[in-house]
Amino acid sequence: MEELNQSLFLLINAGAHPSAFLLNGAMLCAEWLIFLIPAGLLLGWFRGSEQTRKLMLEAVVCGIVGLSISMLLGVLWQHPRPFMIGLGTNFLAHSADSSFPSDHLTLQWSVAFSFLLHPQLRKLGVILSLLGLPMAWARIYLGVHFPLDMAGAAAVAALSAGLCSGCAKWFIGPLFKSVSFIHGRLFAPLIRRGWMLK
């Protein structure tokens, strides 16, 4: 399996002299696509109905659970990144920690898969899921991840989405009340002026 993982990596990884277009595109996908997740969650919270806000909170919890599982796996199984074993080329500065699974993709797909489980957010879930593919390619292309790191991220994200969806009826109510209270206090002046939903 490790031999296949390394072979697939070398097929996708950039050569020693990649085109500037591909390199810049990969940098954009590897480092900036992830910011669509907090932007989308905040937009859904600030502009959405109560039901939408609850689904945003469920997705946030799903992302946190996914990242927690990912970090635990990284501690339990220290799998080196390609540049740590001198494999391929590396164009993205990264700490020399465990590669499996990809934290970036775990977060992206945990939130995306959470959205997929709810009909009113399914289209957005599909979009975010598909945007995970260029992110996965970019992080392999730039030399910081192996292909199986991405497969691991998908598995962790699916597990996280399933767990959070199944347990949402127990935690969403109290969590929504607490976050709504904080929201009301923080944005009270804007809410009074009608500039923001309560």
Solvent accessible surface area in square Angstrom, and as a share of the most:
residue,aa,sasa,rsa
1,M,161,0.72
2,E,71,0.32
3,E,141,0.63
4,L,97,0.48
5,N,3,0.01
6,Q,53,0.24
7,S,53,0.34
8,L,63,0.31
9,F,0,0.00
10,L,93,0.46
11,L,146,0.72
12,I,56,0.29
13,N,18,0.09
14,A,5,0.04
15,G,47,0.45
16,A,67,0.52
17,H,177,0.79
18,P,32,0.20
19,S,58,0.37
20,A,71,0.55
21,F,173,0.72
22,L,78,0.39
23,L,40,0.20
24,N,99,0.51
25,G,29,0.28
26,A,0,0.00
27,M,56,0.25
28,L,106,0.53
29,C,23,0.14
30,A,0,0.00
31,E,77,0.35
32,W,157,0.55
33,L,30,0.15
34,I,20,0.10
35,F,112,0.47
36,L,78,0.39
37,I,5,0.02
38,P,57,0.36
39,A,57,0.44
40,G,25,0.24
41,L,21,0.11
42,L,100,0.50
43,L,115,0.57
44,G,14,0.13
45,W,20,0.07
46,F,55,0.23
47,R,185,0.67
48,G,14,0.13
49,S,69,0.45
50,E,101,0.45
51,Q,94,0.42
52,T,32,0.19
53,R,9,0.03
54,K,54,0.23
55,L,7,0.04
56,M,6,0.02
57,L,16,0.08
58,E,7,0.03
59,A,0,0.00
60,V,56,0.32
61,V,32,0.18
62,C,0,0.00
63,G,2,0.02
64,I,105,0.53
65,V,43,0.25
66,G,0,0.00
67,L,43,0.21
68,S,60,0.39
69,I,38,0.19
70,S,2,0.01
71,M,117,0.52
72,L,102,0.51
73,L,55,0.27
74,G,12,0.11
75,V,105,0.60
76,L,128,0.63
77,W,128,0.45
78,Q,123,0.54
79,H,11,0.05
80,P,47,0.30
81,R,11,0.04
82,P,0,0.00
83,F,59,0.25
84,M,79,0.35
85,I,84,0.42
86,G,69,0.66
87,L,33,0.16
88,G,41,0.40
89,T,38,0.22
90,N,60,0.31
91,F,61,0.25
92,L,12,0.06
93,A,101,0.78
94,H,58,0.26
95,S,73,0.47
96,A,69,0.53
97,D,64,0.33
98,S,15,0.10
99,S,0,0.00
100,F,46,0.19
101,P,5,0.03
102,S,0,0.00
103,D,57,0.30
104,H,55,0.25
105,L,0,0.00
106,T,0,0.00
107,L,41,0.20
108,Q,0,0.00
109,W,25,0.09
110,S,0,0.00
111,V,1,0.01
112,A,0,0.00
113,F,41,0.17
114,S,2,0.01
115,F,3,0.01
116,L,49,0.24
117,L,83,0.42
118,H,34,0.15
119,P,99,0.62
120,Q,107,0.48
121,L,18,0.09
122,R,106,0.39
123,K,169,0.72
124,L,65,0.32
125,G,0,0.00
126,V,69,0.40
127,I,95,0.48
128,L,11,0.06
129,S,19,0.12
130,L,105,0.52
131,L,49,0.24
132,G,0,0.00
133,L,99,0.49
134,P,44,0.28
135,M,0,0.00
136,A,10,0.08
137,W,85,0.30
138,A,0,0.00
139,R,5,0.02
140,I,8,0.04
141,Y,17,0.06
142,L,0,0.00
143,G,1,0.01
144,V,0,0.00
145,H,3,0.01
146,F,0,0.00
147,P,20,0.13
148,L,54,0.27
149,D,1,0.01
150,M,13,0.06
151,A,56,0.44
152,G,7,0.07
153,A,0,0.00
154,A,32,0.24
155,A,65,0.50
156,V,9,0.05
157,A,0,0.00
158,A,54,0.42
159,L,93,0.46
160,S,0,0.00
161,A,4,0.03
162,G,42,0.40
163,L,87,0.43
164,C,7,0.04
165,S,43,0.28
166,G,47,0.45
167,C,53,0.32
168,A,13,0.10
169,K,157,0.66
170,W,174,0.61
171,F,48,0.20
172,I,16,0.08
173,G,31,0.30
174,P,85,0.53
175,L,58,0.29
176,F,26,0.11
177,K,151,0.64
178,S,61,0.39
179,V,42,0.24
180,S,34,0.22
181,F,120,0.50
182,I,95,0.48
183,H,7,0.03
184,G,20,0.19
185,R,170,0.62
186,L,125,0.62
187,F,57,0.24
188,A,28,0.22
189,P,60,0.38
190,L,59,0.30
191,I,32,0.16
192,R,182,0.66
193,R,145,0.53
194,G,62,0.60
195,W,180,0.63
196,M,41,0.18
197,L,97,0.48
198,K,172,0.73
